[in-house]
Amino acid sequence: MTTTATIPHPPRRVPILGDVLGMDRKRPNQKTLQQFGRLGPLYRRSFVGGVHLTFAGSAALMQELRDEDTWARYAARPYEQLVPIGGQGLFTAPNDSPQWQRAHEILMPGFARTAMSGYHETMLRVIDQAEQWIGEEREVTDVAAMMGDAALETISLAGFGHPCGVFTSDAERAPFAAALTRAFAYVQESAIPVLGGLTGGKRARQHTADIALMKSTVLEVIAARRRSGIRQPDLLDRMLHPESGAALPDDNIADQVLTFLIAGHETTGNLMAFASYFLAADPDLAEQVRSEVKTLTSGGRIDFDDVAKLRFTDAVISESLRLWPTAPGFFRVARRDTTLGGYPIRAGEWVFALMLAVHRDQEVWGPDADQFRPHRFLGDTKPVPPGAYRPFGTGPRSCIGQAFARHEARLMLASLVRDFELTTTTSKLDVEENLTLRPSGLAITYRRI
């Protein structure tokens, strides 16, 4: 059997410090993707103090890592640094947390089909606000920010009945959204071994202020609902008034609200921004989306049941998530002594599965795996192995809101492409990393048709 010592590692290992050379504080996941091209689908970085970072980047390895009997979700350093933000929310709570289990039981029905149909009108209302903000023609100089703000308004209204007013003026972007973007960037950089210590005191103070702003926003949302006494068919009501059993403690309700505002805004907004780029860059693709929505709808309105029929629009979303999964990967820890790719892994060792690489595995996706081709998800294409496509995670800790996110993205993209011509002068994506992946400085001009 292969020995652990032979797991490939980057060149130029430095005595004592280890594999510190060649790391990228700003774009570590894209750097890791490059390393897979040189070292193969499994490699390891080792650092002073016995810290090891093991990376997996193929569909075959991901298939092994999906085995819940052998592997579990791991709360690595980036997750630990999110705890001051998300507390005991669904994303940051430990695997064995009884609060996670109780919150999951209470909130799961909030993403069933009946509940989703109730969110549809809110999504349409936010889209209308966005279109009024765009007007007849507007060059949006930061599409990721616009889409993130739209997603924030959507989850805030649909989930908690709280308007953020992101499209009410041309002022700076919503303070909550800006604070979250900065907080994610800080967490990612400070979580990198050795290099993380280089983050400065000024940024640390800003990080503390950003967390305080986000938490105060959440507490205001909860307090306003309690004062109103209003019952609404949303996620907050489910936590305050569960159908059975005890309600969540107030501090945990706050953690859950903040978690949904974070997850429901950052990743979904980035997804919609990536998809918008591909549609703006290829007028033929945009025309296929436009033709689909016009054919399926009457009077221009997209009803709830219409959204599931937007198959080509959904293929654009699926392919955007394949090339640029907004959550670039996730951590897995071995429950017992095992192997991965033929190498022994001891119980307690952990691996980062980089979906940015898994989704580009040529063994599954073919020699054009780096190209955007939404038709991969249409027609009689060969079924994709379960481990080859996991944009929303795996196992019981996979994203609870994925149906919400996909519905919102289909509705938003179909509406904007139906009503506007999208053009861009951006010839190549510049993708920044703030724990999530997001297009940086993406400018798109929207011109009403």
C-alpha positions, 0 to 999 in steps of 0.5 A, spaced: 500 500 500 502 507 498 505 510 504 502 517 507 509 520 506 508 519 498 502 523 497 504 528 492 506 535 495 508 542 492 515 543 490 520 547 494 518 545 501 521 550 506 525 547 512 521 548 518 515 552 515 513 546 510 509 548 504 508 555 505 511 557 498 506 558 492 500 559 496 495 565 494 492 569 500 487 572 495 485 566 491 487 560 494 482 555 491 484 557 484 491 556 486 489 549 488 486 548 482 492 549 478 496 545 483 492 539 481 494 540 474 501 539 476 500 534 482 494 530 480 487 529 484 490 528 491 496 532 494 498 535 501 501 541 504 504 541 510 506 546 515 510 548 522 507 544 528 504 538 524 498 542 520 496 538 514 492 541 508 490 535 504 486 536 497 482 532 493 480 534 486 476 528 482 470 525 481 472 519 483 475 521 490 469 525 491 465 519 490 469 516 496 468 522 500 461 522 500 460 515 504 457 518 510 459 511 514 466 513 513 467 520 512 463 526 516 463 534 515 469 537 518 469 544 521 475 546 519 479 553 520 474 557 516 468 554 519 471 555 526 472 563 524 465 563 522 462 561 529 463 568 531 458 570 525 453 564 525 454 562 532 450 555 532 446 556 526 445 551 521 451 552 517 456 553 523 453 548 529 457 542 530 455 535 527 452 532 534 449 539 536 442 538 538 440 545 536 442 543 529 437 537 529 431 541 532 432 547 527 433 543 521 426 539 523 423 546 524 425 549 518 425 543 513 418 544 511 419 551 510 423 549 503 417 544 501 413 545 495 407 549 499 412 553 502 416 555 496 409 557 492 408 562 498 415 565 496 414 566 489 410 573 489 415 576 494 421 574 489 417 577 483 416 583 487 424 584 488 425 583 481 420 588 479 424 593 484 430 591 481 428 592 474 425 599 476 432 601 479 435 599 472 430 603 468 430 603 461 438 602 460 443 602 465 450 599 466 451 596 472 458 596 474 458 591 479 453 585 477 455 581 483 453 586 488 447 588 485 445 580 484 447 579 492 443 585 494 437 582 490 438 576 493 438 579 500 432 583 499 429 576 497 431 572 503 430 578 508 422 579 505 420 572 504 424 569 510 423 574 515 418 579 513 424 585 513 425 589 507 432 592 506 430 597 501 436 595 497 433 598 490 431 605 493 436 609 491 443 610 488 447 610 495 452 605 497 450 598 497 446 595 503 450 596 509 449 588 511 451 586 504 457 590 504 459 588 511 458 580 509 462 581 503 468 584 508 467 579 513 467 573 508 474 576 505 477 577 512 475 570 515 478 566 508 485 570 509 485 569 516 484 562 516 490 560 511 496 557 516 502 562 517 499 567 512 493 568 516 497 572 521 499 577 516 492 580 516 492 587 520 489 590 526 485 595 522 482 590 518 481 586 525 477 592 528 473 592 521 471 585 522 469 586 529 464 592 527 462 588 521 459 582 525 456 587 530 452 591 525 450 584 522 448 581 529 444 588 530 440 587 524 438 580 526 436 582 533 432 588 530 428 583 525 426 579 531 424 584 535 420 588 530 416 581 529 415 580 536 412 587 537 408 586 531 404 580 534 403 578 526 403 571 524 406 570 517 408 564 513 415 565 513 421 562 516 421 566 522 414 564 524 416 557 524 422 558 529 417 563 533 411 558 533 413 551 531 408 546 529 410 541 535 415 541 540 419 547 544 421 553 540 428 555 539 432 559 544 432 566 542 439 566 541 439 560 536 433 564 533 438 570 532 443 565 529 439 562 524 436 568 521 443 571 520 445 564 517 440 565 512 441 572 511 448 570 509 447 564 505 441 566 502 444 572 499 452 571 498 452 564 494 445 565 490 447 572 488 454 570 486 450 564 482 446 569 478 452 574 477 456 568 474 450 566 470 449 573 467 456 574 465 455 567 460 448 570 458 451 577 456 457 574 453 453 569 448 447 573 445 445 566 442 444 563 449 440 569 452 436 568 446 434 561 447 432 563 455 428 569 452 425 564 447 423 559 452 420 564 457 416 567 452 413 561 450 412 558 456 408 564 459 402 568 458 402 576 458 409 576 461 408 573 468 412 567 470 407 563 475 410 559 480 409 552 476 412 556 470 419 556 473 420 548 473 418 548 466 424 553 464 429 547 463 434 551 458 434 557 464 435 551 469 441 548 465 444 555 464 444 555 472 447 548 473 452 549 468 454 556 471 454 552 478 459 547 475 464 551 472 464 556 478 461 553 484 459 559 489 461 555 495 468 552 492 468 546 496 467 543 503 471 539 508 470 532 510 473 528 516 475 520 516 471 517 522 475 511 522 482 509 519 481 508 511 484 510 505 483 515 499 485 514 492 489 508 495 493 512 500 492 511 508 488 516 512 487 516 519 481 517 523 480 524 525 484 526 518 481 531 514 480 533 507 478 539 503 474 537 497 475 542 491 468 542 487 472 547 483 476 541 480 471 536 481 466 539 476 472 540 471 474 533 471 475 531 464 474 523 466 467 525 467 465 532 463 470 530 457 476 534 454 471 541 454 470 541 461 473 548 462 468 550 457 461 553 458 456 548 455 449 548 458 447 543 453 450 538 458 444 538 462 439 537 457 437 531 453 440 525 452 446 526 455 450 521 459 448 521 467 453 524 471 456 520 477 453 522 484 460 524 486 461 529 480 457 534 481 455 537 488 454 544 488 450 544 494 454 540 499 453 532 501 450 528 506 445 531 512 449 538 512 448 539 505 444 546 503 437 546 506 435 552 501 438 549 495 430 549 492 429 556 494 436 558 491 434 555 484 427 557 484 430 564 485 435 564 480 431 561 474 426 566 476 430 572 476 435 570 470 428 569 466 425 575 467 431 580 466 433 576 460 426 577 457 426 584 459 433 586 457 438 586 452 445 584 456 451 586 453 458 586 457 465 588 455 468 583 460 472 578 456 475 574 461 472 573 468 476 575 474 474 571 480 475 573 487 474 569 493 471 571 500 470 564 502 465 564 496 467 565 489 464 571 486 466 575 479 470 581 481 468 588 477 463 584 472 460 590 468 453 589 464 449 593 461 442 592 461 438 595 455 430 594 455 427 591 450 
